[in-house]
């Protein structure tokens, strides 16, 4: 994996402790730099699954900083992330003229209109719009 932030990783040692440390560093770098485009033609739920399983929605949400909604919507849709405290950049590039609500499991979230870019923060209870 490319270390976009040039965070120092540990060199190898006899106990292999560096593997666990470096895996953690790589996941933190993803959480601060990863960009994903997601078709939101139906409701999307990234709040479930094992946070260590790369195929689960929860892993994707916690290892992503910028999410771009794509696809043609025929109605308003909802994109759900876990309650973990975390910032996100969200861009709604969907067509169809409908909002996509970006929310966490326990909150009501925020509606993001087509063409909008928002910087939001999941505070563990709800989504706050920062910009």
C-alpha positions, 0 to 999 in steps of 0.5 A: 500500500502507498503510504500517502502521508509518509508515516514512518513504519517500523522495520522488521524485528524478531518478534514480528510486532512490526506487522501489527503496527504497520497494518494499523498505520496503513489503516489510519492512512486510509482513514485519512486519505482514501477516496471511493465512488459509490453508486447510490441507486438504492439505499447503501448501508456501510454500518455493518460487518467486521471492522477488520474485514476488507469486504464489509461495509463498516471496514469501508466506512472507517477506512475512507475519507472522501465518498462520492455518490454516483448513479441515477436516482429515481427517488431520495436515498440514504447512505448509512455509516457506523456510529464511530466518530469520524470526519468525511468529505461527501460529494453527491454527483448523482443525477435525478434531482433527489437528495441523498441523506448521509447518516449514521446508525443512531442519527437522522443525518443530513440531506445532501443535494445533487452537486453539493460537496460537504465536510461532515463529522459523525459525532457518535450520535448524529452527523454534523455539517462542518462545511 
